[in-house]
Amino acid sequence: MLYHYPSTAKVDKIIPKNKFYQRGSANHRIERLFVEQVESIRWAYKLSPHTINLNDSETIKEIQIFSIVSRVERLDTEVLQFIDKLIPSPIIFEIVFEDKIKVIANYKRQSQADSQKFVLGKYYATDWQDPAQREDLPIVFGIADLYEYFIEQLLIHTNKTTNKTSSNVFLSPNVGANLSTTHQKIASIEEKIAHTEKMALLTKQIYELQKRMYKEKQFNRQVEMNLQLQTLQKQLKDLTR
C-alpha cells in the first residue's frame, strides 16, 4: 500500500533524530534504539483538507507521512511508538531498508475520557515492497475516511503476512481473500480491528496446535487434538463469512 501523494501535500523535511528523544525526554534504551537503528527521519507529506482537498473532520485534522531510513531490517516499534506519542495527529510510517519499503502504523484515536489526549493501538505492517510500485490515493469523502482506509488496508496486509509466517497452518479456502469482503460488512474501524485480532489469534492457536500434534505420540491424544483443531478451523472460517 504505497501511494503517490500530491505535490501540494509535500513537506520533505529532515528531522534530526535527537529532536525526538530530547523533546520526549527519552530514557537510555529509547535513545540507544534511535542511534543504533535509525539512519534518518524525514517528514515527507502532510495530508489535510487544505493539502489534498478533502472534507474536514472533528477528530482527525491531519495525517502525517514519515519516511524512516532504517539501519536494521527489523526496526523496533518502540521507536515508532515514541514518535507517535509526541505527535497528536495520526502517522503513517514508510520504513526504508536497503532497496525496499514497508508501511507500518497503528490506529491512533482520540481518548473518550479526555478529548485532548489520544490512544495508541497495536502496530500493523505490510510486507517489504518495491518502492516503484506506488498507486493513486483512493477516492474518499473526508480526511477521516482516508485514515480509516489506510488502517483497513494495513489490517488486510497484516492478516496476509500472518498467514505467510504460519505457512503450515491449514486455512479454509480463500480465508485471506475473503477478509476484504468481510470487512465491507462491518461498520466501524474499531470492529474491523477487533475482527482482525480474532483471526490472528485463531491462526496462531491453529499453528501451535498443529505443532503439538506433530510431536504427539499417543494416538488417543492425537484424535483429541484433531477435534480441537477442527473446532478452531471452523471458528476461523466463520469469521470470514
N, C-alpha and C positions, 0 to 999 in steps of 0.2 A: 504493500500500500504506500508506494512512493508517488508523490503528486507534483505536478507543475504548479507552482504558486505564482500569482500575478506579480508583476514588477511593482505595482502600486503598494504592495504589502512588504516589499523588501526592506530589511534593516541592514543586514550584512555587517554586523559589528562584533569584533572580537572582544570578549570579556575576560580579563586576566583571572586565572584560577584563584589567586589569593583574595580577590574581591569577594568571592563567595564565602570562603571559610573564615575570613576576617570579619565580615559583616555578620555572619551567623554564629560567631564565637565557637568555632568547631573544636572538638576535642582532638587529641593527638591522633587517634585512629582515623577520623574523617580527613584530617589534614594529610595524613600519610597516603590515604587512598587517592586523594586528588593529585598529589605529587607523583605517585608511582603509576597510576592507571590512566590519567588524563593528559593528553598532549595539548589540546586546546578546546575552548568553548566559544562557539560563535552564535550570536543571536541572529538567526537567519531571516525570519519573517515575523510580522505581527499581523494576524488575521483579525479584523474587526469590521463592524458595519461600515466604517469610513474607508477602509483599505480594500475591501472586496465586495462592497455594495450588497450587504445582507441586512436583514432586519435586526434590530437591537433585541436584547434580552435582559430581563431584570436580574438574572442570576449569573449570566456569562457575558462579559463585555468584550473580552479579547481571548484569542488563542495564540500562544507563542510557539514558534518552531525553533528549537535549539539544535544545532549540529555539534556533536561532540566527537572529536578525533580521539580514539582510544588507543592506548599503548598495549592493551591486552584484549584477547578475544572475548573474555567474559568480564565485562565491566560490572563492578559491584553496584547493585541497585541502591546501596546506602548513599552513593554519590548523587544519584538522581533524586532520591528522597530528600536529601539535604537541600538541593536546589529548589525542589518543589515547595518545601516548607518556607522558603524565603520569598517566593513569588506567588501572590494570590491567584493569578489567572492560570488556567489550565496550560500545560506544556506538552507538546508532542516532541519527543527526543528522536533525532536521527543519529544513531551511533555509527561512526565510520571507523572501520578497521581494515587496513590494507586497501584492497580494491572492492570492498563490499560494504553494504549499509543494512542496518537493522533498525526498525522502528519500534519504539517502546514508550509506553505511557501508562498512567493509572487514571482511574476515574476520580477526578477531584471535584467535590461538590461543596456547596455552602452548608454550614452547620445549621441544623434545625433549632438548636438551643441558642446560638449566637450568630446572627447574620454577618457579623464582622469577622468570623472565623471560618475556616474551611476544613474539610475532612479528606484525607488521602486514602485511596483504596489500594488494592493489590496491583502490581505491575503486570501488564500483558505485552507480549512482544511478537514480532514476525520472525520468520527465518531470515538468514542473510540473503540479501537481494542484490541484483545488478543495478548500480547507480543509474544506468542508462534507461532502465525500464520504469519510467515515470508516466503517469496518466493524468488526465484532466480532473480537476476537482468536480465532485458531484453537484448536480443542480438541486439546491435546497432552499428553503424559505428564509431561515434565520441563522444567526451565529450559533445558537444553542443546538439547532438541528445538525449543523455541520460537526459540532463537537461530538454529539451522540453518534453520528455516522462514523467518525474516526474510531471511537471506542468500540462500536459494534464490529467494525472490520477487524480490529485487533483481537476481539473475542473469537472471531471465526478463525483467524490465523493461529491464535494460541491453541485452539482446540485441535487444529490440524497438526501443529507441532507436537502436542501431547500424544497424539495417535502415532506419530512417526517415532518418537522416542520410546514408546511402548509398542514396538513393531510386532512383538509376539502375541499381543492381545488380539483375540478373535472378536471383532466387532460385527454387529449385524450389518447387512448390506447398506451402503450409502449413508451410514451414520454421519460421516463428515460432511457429505454433500447435502444432507437434509438439515444441517444446523441453520443455514441461512434461511431456509423456508420456515423452520420452526420459529426463528426469531421474529419473522414477519407476523406471527400470530400473537406475539407477546407485546403488551402495550408499552411498558416503561423500560428505560435502560437499566434501572436497578433490578428489575425482574429478569432481564436478559443476562445480567452479570451473575445473578444467583443461579440461573438455569445452567450457565456455562460451568460454574463452580461445581454443581452437582454432577455434570457429565465428567469433569476432570477427576472428581473423587471416585466415581464408579469405575472409570478407566483404570485408575491406579489400583483400586481394590481387585479388579479382574486380573490385572498384571501380576500382582503379588500372590493371588490365589493360584494362578497358573504355575508360577514358580514353585510354590509349595507342593502342588500336585505332582510336578515333575520329579521332585525329590522323595515323595511319599512312597514307601514300600508296601504298606498294608493295603490289601485290596478293598476291604470294607471302608477304610478311611478314604480311599480314592473315590469310591462311589458317593460317599457323603459330601466330599469336597466338590465333586462334579455337579451334584444337585445345587449346592451353594453357587457354583459358577453359572449355572443356567438361570438362576434367580437374578443374579447381578446383570447378566447379559440382557434379560428381559426388561429389567428396570432401565437399562441404558437405551434399549430400543424404544421403550415407551416415551422417553424424554424427547425423541426426535419426531414424534407423531404430531 
